[in-house]
Amino acid sequence: MSTTMRNSLYDDTLGIAGIPTFFRAPYIPPNVNKLKKHGITVGIIGVPYEGGNTYRPGSSYGPHALRTAMGQFTGYLFELNIDLFEVYKIADCGDVPVNPVNIQKTHRLIADYSNIIFNAGALPVLIGGDHSITNGGVMSLSEIEKGPIGLLILDAHVDTSESIGGEIYSGASFISGLANNLPNLNAKNIVIIGVRGAGCPRSRWDYINKAGITIISMDDVHQNGVELAINEGLKIVQDGTKAFYVSYDIDSIDPAYAPGTTGPEPGGFSSREILQAARLIGHALPAAFDIVELCLCYDPSGTTACLAAYILIHTLAARCKNIPILKCNNK
């Protein structure tokens, strides 16, 4: 295995040969001792689950689509002059063995897998899957970080129903479920950016006003600019907290740029804007993050999967620029 944890044999045959893993990183099972032995600093976990979905199906194939899209990209990002494999040791830790008929067991499994990555001293990155998988990621951070935590969500929708048919942890109710049940997540440290459209009933807004969650609408983003909007959100999720979690919902992006999602809403982030947002977020050092609602069946050209891959790359690259213990190839 190379010192950069990447098999350079395939550098000239990207997208053609080799077993598809994230970034063509080595597959290392989610085991604390094995991850520590290889010095892994980023553990990527697929979550092929859509049991909490409330609209178009297909997000369970998100990890497959993203692994395939990664075949055409190297770890080197031109804009930041950073090779991720020179600053991180990345492992593909496979998929969570989801339970398709039990949402709470699945979320517990996601949290357990994320806890393994945390306990190995690495950054968990979850690839969904519907938006309910964020429950597992945030639960994990809540358990690992005993102090207050924050939650930053980029989303077209406010997933704050207090239940969907009695299920409090669905993809449309997970925010209220987390805010109501995690002792170290205060609603005042939850921010949703990119909200727009006619996809949410008034009752969800009533919950937001009652709980004190911050909304930065897509109109706010367009009026004031991406940098101001993201920095405002980051300030709130970091106010008095020890760590924060980030969730990128693909439907935060305009479907003109990202058609492959479960709940498309016109008027969202452009490709350029979402990558700018990802760099700003990465620089702020999220403790963990996920990408959700990538839907293979509505993405025949692979455009959305490629953009999701770029969000992952830009977040990680910007994050390493702000970590003094890592040596970045940045001049």
Order of alpha helices (4+ residues) and beta strands (2+ residues): alpha-beta-alpha-beta-beta-alpha-beta-alpha-beta-alpha-beta-alpha-beta-alpha-beta-alpha-alpha-beta-alpha-beta-alpha
